[in-house]
Amino acid sequence: MTTYILQYKINLLSLPYTYLKGQIMKRIQIEDKEIMQEAIQQEILRNEDSRYDHRLHGVLLVSKGMSCYQTGEFLGHDSTTIQRWVNDFNQIGFSGLFDKERTGRPTSLNAHQLEKLGKDLRKQPKIFGYSQNMWDGKLLAYHLKNQYGIEVGVRQCQRIFHKFGFRRRKPRPVIAQADPAAQKAFKKTSKVGEKHDE
């Protein structure tokens, strides 16, 4: 007669109670755990020392046998990020887990610059010597580069406009050498299909 044994893997994190040295203890819960997980992740990323410790924990979990995918899911990162940490650790050692020097342009404006920029955008561009009457993404990118020393793309400039509460507005085309009286008669207020005298 053959007997079969069904093996179970128990996930200790899913049990409502923890067994410690023969005693049953109720598992401690964190209130609003989804919100707190996000807050903790942000706190880790805020400080250079905590980022180093976080990477160190990731490498430790991989060294204990977890895959990069499992470690990434556990720590809230992509598996390729964990692979990069492990590769840096294997190549350089502990120093490979420190933040690298970041070069390049500043990514955002500080509070003082944002306040000044908000005042700039409420003025006509001609005040700053530009030929345009209205601000657009290209002009704002040029203005930021010349006045603030910050290079940003047109799409980022559109986000800045949105941040300040501006909305996109297209200028109405004006036909060269057109009769102003005929233009006035042909405004959007005229009904569809209505013909105008010429």
C-alpha positions in Angstrom: 0.0 0.0 0.0 1.3 3.4 -1.0 0.6 6.6 1.0 0.9 10.1 -0.2 1.9 13.0 1.9 0.7 16.5 0.9 3.2 19.1 1.8 2.1 22.5 2.8 4.1 25.7 2.8 2.8 28.0 5.5 3.1 31.7 4.9 3.8 33.0 8.4 2.8 36.5 7.4 -0.7 35.4 6.6 -1.4 33.8 10.0 -3.3 36.0 12.5 -1.2 34.7 15.4 2.6 34.3 15.8 4.1 31.3 17.6 7.1 32.4 19.7 8.9 30.0 22.0 5.8 27.9 22.4 3.6 30.9 23.2 0.8 32.2 21.0 1.0 35.9 20.4 -1.5 38.0 18.5 0.0 39.5 15.4 0.4 43.3 15.6 -1.3 45.3 12.8 -0.5 48.7 11.3 -3.5 50.9 10.8 -4.0 52.2 7.2 -1.2 49.8 6.0 -1.5 50.8 2.3 -1.0 54.5 3.1 1.7 53.8 5.6 3.6 51.5 3.2 3.7 54.4 0.7 4.8 56.8 3.4 7.6 54.5 4.6 8.8 54.1 1.0 8.9 57.8 0.6 10.8 58.3 3.9 13.3 55.7 2.8 13.9 57.5 -0.5 14.2 60.9 1.2 17.5 60.2 3.1 20.8 59.1 1.5 21.6 56.9 4.6 18.3 55.1 4.5 18.5 54.5 0.8 21.9 52.8 1.4 20.4 50.7 4.2 17.4 49.8 2.0 19.7 48.6 -0.8 21.7 46.7 1.7 18.6 44.9 2.9 17.8 44.1 -0.8 21.2 42.5 -1.3 20.9 40.6 2.0 17.5 39.1 0.9 19.0 38.0 -2.4 22.0 36.5 -0.5 19.5 34.6 1.7 18.0 32.9 -1.4 15.2 35.2 -2.5 15.0 35.9 -6.2 15.4 39.5 -7.5 11.7 39.4 -8.4 10.6 38.3 -4.9 12.9 40.9 -3.3 11.7 43.6 -5.6 8.1 42.8 -4.8 8.8 42.6 -1.1 10.7 46.0 -1.0 8.4 47.7 -3.6 10.9 47.9 -6.5 11.2 46.5 -9.9 13.3 43.3 -10.2 15.8 45.1 -12.5 16.5 47.6 -9.8 17.3 44.8 -7.4 19.5 43.2 -10.1 21.4 46.5 -10.5 22.0 46.7 -6.7 23.3 43.1 -6.6 25.5 43.7 -9.7 26.9 46.9 -8.1 27.6 45.1 -4.9 29.3 42.2 -6.7 31.5 44.5 -8.7 32.4 47.2 -6.2 31.3 45.9 -2.8 29.5 48.0 -0.2 30.5 51.3 -1.8 28.4 50.2 -4.9 25.3 50.6 -2.8 25.8 54.3 -2.0 24.1 57.0 -4.2 26.0 57.8 -7.3 26.9 61.5 -8.0 24.1 63.0 -10.1 25.3 65.4 -12.8 23.3 67.6 -15.1 20.8 70.3 -14.9 18.5 70.9 -11.9 15.3 69.0 -12.3 13.0 71.5 -10.7 12.7 75.1 -9.5 13.0 75.9 -5.8 10.2 77.7 -4.0 11.7 81.2 -4.5 12.1 80.6 -8.2 8.6 79.2 -8.6 7.2 82.3 -6.9 9.2 84.6 -9.2 8.2 82.5 -12.3 4.5 82.8 -11.3 4.9 86.6 -11.3 6.8 86.5 -14.7 4.0 84.5 -16.3 1.4 87.0 -15.2 3.2 89.7 -17.2 3.2 90.1 -21.0 6.3 88.4 -22.6 7.1 91.8 -24.4 8.1 93.2 -21.0 11.0 90.7 -21.0 12.0 91.7 -24.6 10.3 88.8 -26.4 8.4 89.5 -29.6 5.4 87.3 -28.7 2.2 88.6 -27.1 1.3 85.3 -25.3 3.3 82.7 -23.4 3.7 79.2 -24.9 5.8 76.2 -24.1 8.7 77.1 -26.3 8.9 80.6 -25.1 8.7 79.5 -21.4 11.5 77.0 -22.0 13.6 79.8 -23.6 12.7 82.1 -20.6 13.7 79.5 -18.0 17.0 78.8 -19.7 17.9 82.5 -20.0 16.5 83.9 -16.7 16.9 80.9 -14.4 19.6 78.8 -16.0 17.3 75.8 -16.1 16.7 73.7 -19.3 13.4 72.0 -19.5 11.4 70.6 -22.4 8.2 72.1 -23.9 6.1 69.4 -22.4 7.5 70.1 -18.9 6.7 73.8 -19.5 3.1 72.9 -20.3 3.0 71.1 -16.9 4.3 74.3 -15.3 1.5 76.3 -16.9 -1.0 73.8 -15.6 0.5 74.0 -12.1 0.0 77.7 -12.0 -3.6 77.3 -13.2 -3.2 78.6 -16.7 -5.1 76.9 -19.5 -4.1 76.4 -23.1 -5.5 78.9 -25.5 -5.1 78.9 -29.2 -5.0 82.3 -31.0 -7.7 82.8 -33.5 -6.4 83.1 -37.1 -6.8 86.4 -38.7 -7.0 86.6 -42.5 -4.6 89.1 -43.9 -6.2 92.1 -45.6 -9.7 91.0 -44.6 -12.7 93.3 -44.3 -13.3 93.9 -40.6 -17.1 94.3 -41.2 -17.2 90.9 -43.0 -15.3 89.2 -40.2 -17.6 90.6 -37.6 -20.6 89.3 -39.5 -19.0 85.8 -39.8 -18.4 85.3 -36.1 -19.1 82.0 -34.3 -22.5 83.5 -33.2 -23.9 83.0 -36.7 -26.1 80.0 -37.1 -25.0 76.8 -38.9 -25.9 76.9 -42.6 -26.7 80.6 -42.6 -25.2 82.4 -45.6 -23.8 85.8 -45.5 -24.1 88.5 -48.2 -20.9 89.1 -50.0 
